[in-house]
Amino acid sequence: MNLERLANQLGVSKTTVSRALNGYPEVNVRTRERVLKAAADAGYQPNPMARSLALGRTNVFGIIYPLLPADLGDPMFLDVVAGMSAALEAVNKNLIIAPVSPAAEQPSYQQIVRGRRVDGLVIGRTLVHDERIAFLSKSKFPFVAHGRTQLDAPYAWFDYDNAAGIRMAVERLLGLGHQRVALISAPLELNFARQRKDSFVASMTAAGLSVDPRHLIADTLDRRSGHEAMQRLLACSPRPTAVIVDNHLSGAGALRALLDAGIEIGKEISLIVWGNMADTLLGAHVTTIDQPDPRQAGARMIAMLLALVDGTPASELQELWQPILLAGSTVGPAQT
């Protein structure tokens, strides 16, 4: 049974049958019920490719991503992507990841929008001032930002509470008597890094403590830069008694530097890292600021994106999940 034969059997046009099957509101209730019953009785299955063409959709969603060398070995990134893929597979849709160089990123967005090659996008590693989000918002192209940015217009986003996570870490360290606390940050043009640094400084200030400028090191987003940042902190006099690293990619390098220097972690220097460190080959039980349920987070972003494509206003699709502090062996009382 095809669409034409079904239409002839019911004595209506193919257009009416198609619209009834796809839920168009202009088809009256009685006609829709007749079409749906006849289709079910005849075992009619619509052609998914034809349906996509009729609706002007590809059933493909995408991520344009300037991949770093560490990303493909990053379990947090892969868990989020796995959650996205599973959520789309459940509704017979697909996810593509388009790796690009930083220079080609913005032109790639323009090309995707012009060609309507996907039905929607997830935007990762949002910037404080993000031209990608500004462009997609102006173009009215469906997207969900994995992270926030400074934009006046409403847009759909999913994020973890960066300020709250760092505040928990600082309060934990201050409660153990630490006063010289350092922060190793990702590049501060990344919005999460900026929010985490601002929270760190505000939390220290609220406790009546000043931050030594030497104890604020940015632009670290891999093991090597994390290692170098920790070496710089160890060379300070006085050196910090505790260090927070705002991303787990740098955290592995920072931890390695402490071990290389023979530091007894949790006694001589305490360490807290943002992100799951379970994969580290170093074997230490690191105290972490954890982003729970990364697969569920990926699935949730897809649910938000599908809702956006179906007409839900972007202003109603904004979610802030809370991080948690997981105790480990790398934090202890400050040494006097």
C-alpha positions in Angstrom: 0.0 0.0 0.0 1.4 3.4 -1.1 0.2 6.9 -0.5 -1.6 7.2 -3.9 -3.5 3.9 -3.4 -4.5 4.9 0.1 -5.8 8.3 -1.1 -7.8 6.6 -3.9 -9.3 4.1 -1.4 -10.5 7.0 0.8 -11.6 9.2 -2.1 -9.3 12.2 -1.0 -6.2 13.8 -2.4 -2.7 12.6 -1.7 -2.0 16.0 -0.1 -4.8 15.5 2.3 -3.6 12.0 3.3 0.0 13.3 3.7 -1.1 16.2 5.9 -3.4 14.0 8.0 -0.6 11.5 8.6 1.8 14.3 9.5 -0.6 16.0 11.9 -1.2 19.2 10.0 -3.9 21.3 11.8 -5.8 22.3 8.6 -7.1 18.7 8.3 -10.3 18.3 10.2 -10.5 15.7 13.0 -12.9 13.4 11.2 -10.8 13.2 8.1 -7.6 12.6 10.1 -9.2 9.8 12.0 -10.4 8.1 8.8 -6.9 8.4 7.3 -5.1 7.1 10.3 -7.5 4.1 10.7 -7.2 3.2 7.0 -3.4 3.5 7.1 -3.3 1.3 10.2 -5.7 -1.3 8.6 -3.6 -1.4 5.4 -0.3 -1.6 7.3 0.8 1.6 5.5 4.3 2.8 6.4 5.4 6.3 5.2 8.6 6.6 3.3 10.9 8.4 5.8 13.0 10.1 3.1 9.9 11.4 1.4 8.5 12.6 4.7 11.7 14.5 5.5 11.6 16.2 2.1 8.0 17.1 2.6 8.7 18.7 6.0 11.9 20.3 4.8 14.0 18.4 7.3 17.1 16.2 7.1 16.6 14.3 10.4 20.3 15.1 11.0 21.7 17.2 13.8 25.3 18.4 14.1 28.2 19.7 16.1 30.8 21.8 14.5 33.8 21.3 16.7 37.4 22.6 16.7 38.7 19.4 18.2 41.7 19.5 20.4 44.1 16.5 20.3 42.9 15.4 23.8 39.2 15.5 23.0 38.9 12.1 21.3 40.5 10.5 24.4 38.3 12.6 26.8 35.7 10.4 28.5 33.6 13.4 29.6 33.3 14.6 26.0 32.6 11.1 24.7 30.0 10.5 27.3 28.1 13.7 26.4 28.3 12.8 22.7 27.1 9.2 23.4 24.1 10.6 25.3 23.3 12.8 22.3 23.6 10.0 19.8 21.5 7.6 21.8 18.7 10.2 22.2 18.6 10.8 18.4 18.8 7.2 17.5 15.7 6.6 19.7 13.7 8.9 17.4 15.4 7.7 14.1 17.6 10.7 13.7 21.4 11.1 13.4 24.2 13.1 14.8 27.3 14.2 12.9 30.4 15.8 14.3 32.3 18.1 11.9 35.8 18.7 13.1 37.2 22.0 11.8 40.2 24.3 12.4 39.6 27.4 14.4 40.0 29.6 11.3 37.3 27.6 9.4 34.8 27.4 12.2 32.8 30.6 11.5 32.7 30.0 7.7 31.5 26.4 8.5 28.5 27.8 10.4 27.6 30.1 7.6 27.8 27.2 5.1 25.6 25.0 7.3 23.0 27.7 7.6 22.9 28.6 4.0 22.6 24.9 2.9 20.3 23.8 5.7 22.4 20.7 5.9 21.2 19.8 9.4 18.0 20.5 11.3 19.8 22.0 14.3 23.2 22.4 16.1 24.7 22.0 19.5 27.4 24.6 20.2 30.2 23.6 22.5 32.9 25.5 24.4 30.9 28.7 24.4 32.9 32.0 24.5 32.3 35.1 26.6 31.5 36.9 23.4 30.5 34.3 20.9 30.1 35.2 17.3 28.7 31.7 16.5 25.8 32.2 18.8 25.2 35.7 17.7 25.1 34.6 14.0 22.8 31.6 14.6 20.4 33.7 16.7 20.3 36.4 14.0 19.8 33.7 11.3 17.0 32.1 13.4 18.7 28.7 13.0 17.9 26.2 15.7 20.7 25.6 18.2 21.3 24.7 21.8 24.5 26.1 23.4 26.4 23.8 25.7 27.3 26.6 28.0 26.3 30.3 28.2 27.6 33.5 26.6 26.9 37.2 26.9 24.1 37.8 24.5 21.1 40.1 25.0 18.7 38.0 22.8 17.2 34.9 24.4 18.7 31.6 23.2 18.5 28.0 24.3 21.3 26.8 26.6 22.3 24.0 28.9 25.1 24.5 31.5 26.4 23.5 34.9 26.6 26.1 37.6 30.2 27.2 37.3 30.1 29.7 40.1 28.6 27.3 42.5 31.1 24.6 41.8 34.1 26.8 42.4 32.5 28.3 45.5 32.1 24.8 47.0 35.8 24.0 46.3 37.0 27.3 47.9 34.8 26.9 50.9 36.1 23.3 51.4 39.7 24.5 51.4 39.1 27.6 53.6 37.4 25.3 56.1 40.6 23.3 56.3 42.6 26.4 57.1 44.0 27.2 53.6 44.6 30.8 52.8 47.1 30.7 49.9 44.9 29.1 47.3 45.8 29.2 43.6 43.6 28.7 40.4 44.8 27.1 37.2 42.3 28.1 34.4 41.4 27.3 30.9 41.6 30.2 28.4 39.5 33.0 29.8 37.8 33.8 26.6 35.9 30.5 27.3 32.8 31.4 29.2 33.1 28.6 31.7 36.7 29.6 32.6 35.7 33.2 33.0 32.8 32.3 35.3 34.9 30.0 37.4 37.7 32.5 37.8 35.2 35.3 38.8 33.7 32.9 41.3 37.1 32.0 42.7 38.1 35.7 43.2 34.7 36.6 44.7 34.8 33.6 47.1 38.3 34.5 48.3 37.4 38.2 48.7 34.3 37.4 50.6 36.5 35.5 53.1 38.7 38.5 53.5 41.6 37.0 51.6 43.5 38.6 48.7 44.7 36.5 45.8 48.3 36.6 44.8 48.4 37.4 41.1 51.1 34.8 40.6 48.6 32.2 41.8 46.2 32.9 38.9 47.4 31.0 35.8 45.2 30.8 32.7 45.4 29.4 29.2 45.7 25.7 30.2 43.6 23.1 28.5 45.7 20.0 28.2 48.2 18.0 30.2 51.3 19.8 29.1 50.0 23.3 30.0 48.6 22.0 33.3 52.0 20.5 34.1 53.8 23.8 33.3 51.3 25.8 35.3 51.8 23.7 38.4 55.6 24.0 38.0 55.2 27.8 38.0 53.1 27.6 41.2 55.7 25.4 42.9 58.4 27.9 42.1 56.5 30.7 43.9 57.7 31.9 47.3 55.6 31.4 49.3 53.9 28.7 47.2 50.2 28.0 47.6 49.0 25.4 50.0 46.1 24.5 47.8 45.4 24.5 44.1 42.1 24.4 42.1 42.3 23.4 38.5 39.2 24.4 36.5 39.3 21.6 33.9 40.3 17.9 34.1 42.4 18.0 30.9 44.9 20.3 32.7 44.2 18.6 36.0 46.0 15.5 34.9 49.1 17.5 34.0 49.0 19.4 37.3 48.7 16.2 39.3 51.7 14.8 37.4 53.8 17.8 38.2 53.1 17.4 41.9 54.1 13.8 41.8 57.2 14.6 39.8 58.2 17.1 42.4 57.8 14.6 45.2 55.0 16.5 46.8 52.8 14.6 49.2 49.4 15.6 47.8 46.8 16.3 50.4 49.4 17.1 53.0 52.0 19.4 51.6 49.6 20.8 48.9 45.9 20.1 48.4 44.4 19.7 44.9 40.9 20.0 43.6 40.1 19.4 39.9 36.9 20.3 38.0 35.9 17.1 36.1 36.1 13.4 36.3 39.7 12.2 36.9 38.9 8.5 37.1 40.7 7.9 33.8 44.0 9.3 34.9 46.9 6.8 34.6 48.3 8.4 37.8 46.0 6.4 40.1 45.4 9.1 42.6 41.9 9.5 44.2 41.5 13.1 43.3 39.0 15.4 45.0 36.8 16.7 42.1 34.1 19.1 41.2 31.9 16.7 39.3 29.4 17.3 36.6 27.0 14.4 37.2 25.3 12.3 34.5 27.1 13.4 31.4 25.2 11.0 29.1 21.9 12.3 30.5 23.1 15.8 30.0 23.8 15.0 26.3 20.3 13.5 26.0 18.8 16.5 27.6 20.4 18.9 25.1 19.0 16.8 22.3 15.5 16.9 23.8 15.8 20.7 24.1 17.0 21.0 20.5 14.1 18.8 19.2 11.6 20.9 21.2 13.2 24.1 19.7 12.8 22.7 16.2 9.2 21.9 16.9 8.4 25.5 18.0 9.2 25.8 21.7 10.5 29.3 22.4 14.2 29.5 23.1 13.5 31.5 26.3 11.8 28.4 27.7 14.8 26.1 27.0 17.5 27.1 29.5 18.7 24.7 32.1 21.3 25.0 34.8 22.4 21.8 36.5 24.3 21.7 39.7 27.8 20.2 40.1 28.8 18.3 43.2 32.0 18.0 45.2 33.4 14.5 45.4 35.8 14.0 48.3 39.1 12.3 47.6 42.6 11.9 49.1 44.1 15.0 47.5 42.7 17.5 50.1 43.7 17.9 53.7 44.3 20.5 56.4 46.7 23.4 55.6 50.3 22.9 56.8 51.5 25.7 59.0 
